[in-house]
Amino acid sequence: KTLFSFLNSEQIKKFVDYSHYLHLEVALAGSLHKEDLITVTALGADIAGVRGAACTNGDRTNVELKQKLVRELVDIVKGIKPQPAIKRA
């Protein structure tokens, strides 16, 4: 199961916004796939945990990071349009 199996986007957004209101940075993780990076960024996360997405067959137990997969993740992040800075109370 993934983060989105337990919380919907609206719930995550409320969590992120409230955490930022408290001057906290937010890291989101939970079996995220490379396709989730755009959504997680749009929800305002400061950090995304994608260990499984960078490993062979998504196997994070017998970790074998793959350079190709890491490069794909980097390319996705580089392609995400920066959001305007959020003014934190």
Residue, then its C-alpha position, 0 to 999 in steps of 0.5 A: k500500500t502507498l501513502f495515498s491508500f491511507l490518506n487522500s490528497e485533501q487530507i495530505k494537503k491539510f497536513v502539509d499546510y498546518s505543518h507549514y503554519l507551525h514552521l515545520e518542513v514536511a517529508l512525505a513517503g510511503s511507497l511513492h512511485k516516480e509518478d507521485l513526485i508531481t502530486v507530492t510536490a503540488l501538495g507542498a511537500d518539502i521532501a519526498g521519500v522514494r527509496g523503493a522507486a530507486c531500487t530494482n523492481g521496487d524492492r527496498t528490502n534487498v536494496e540495490l539502487k539503480q543509477k537509471l532509476v535515480r536519474e529518472l527521479v532526478d529528471i522528474v524533479k528537475g522538470i517540476k515547475p517551481q511553486p511560488a514561495i509560501k508565506r508562512a505565518 
